[in-house]
Amino acid sequence: MKVRVKLIGIPKPPPGFEGQKEVSMDFSGNSVKDLIDQLISRIGSENRELFFSDHGDISPDLAINVNGIAISYSNRSDFRLKENDLIELVSAPG
């Protein structure tokens, strides 16, 4: 499946994601968690703590928007994505 991904608020964005650039990405899953897992394997695990908690859940400091709509904390790991969705991963540590 091909989706569009934007990383916002990442202190040192990986190559290709600088300046809140939208990047097209193919991935072999269908959920937000699948996408983040594959994104980390693509950009390197040094930013893993920005995306996941110590328990392996999606970090509470990561806001997720799909096509401009905020995804609630209760269902975001399993939230199903569709072809050409725009996923914004917004790091807001605090």
N, C-alpha and C positions, 0 to 999 in steps of 0.2 A: 504494500500500500504506500502511496506517496502522500505526504502531508507537508505543510509549511510550518517552520518552527522559528520563533523569535525568543532570544534570551535577553531578559531585561534586568538590570541591576546586578549583573554578575561582575564582581570586581575586576577580574582579568579574563575577558571573554576569549574562548578558544578561537583559533584561526577560522575565518569565514563568518564568525558571528559578531565581529566588531561593529560598534555603532548601531546597535539594535537592528541589525540587518536580518531580513527574513531569508531563511535558507530552506530550500526544498530538500526533503529527506525521504528516502525509501526505507521502510522498516517492515519486519516480518511478523508483526503482532497486530493487535487491534485495540489495545487499551492504553490509557495514559501511562500506566506503570511500565508496560512493554516499551513504549516510546522512550521513556526516561532511561530505562536499563540500556537500550541500544544506543541512546545518545551518549551516555557515560562511556560505553565501550568505544565509541567513535572519538570522543574528545579527550579521553583519559580520566583515570579515576581520581586524580588529585582534586577535582571539584566535587567529588561524591557527596561530601558533607553539606553542600549547598542544596542538594536535591533529596537526600535521604537522611532520616534520623539514625541514631545509633542502633535502633531496633529494626531497621530495614524498611520502615514505613516512609512514605513521602513526607518530607520535612514540613512542619507546620509553618515554617518561615518562607515557604514557596507558594505563591499564589499561582493558580492555573486558570487561564482563560482559553476557551475554545470558541472560535468565531466571534470573539468579543463578549462572550458570556462567561462570567465567573463560575467555576465549578466548585460546588460545596465540598467541605472537608469530608463529609460522610461517605461520598461515593466516588471520589476522584481517582483512586487507584484503579478501579474497575470501569471507569467511564469509557464507553466505546467511542472510538474515533472512526471517521469516514474519510474516504478518498478526498484529498485536497483541502481538508480542514486546516485552519490556521490555529496553531497552539502557541500561546504566549506563556512562557515560564518566567515568573517575576520573583526574583529574590528580594525579600524584604526582611532581613534579620532584625530581630529586635526582641 
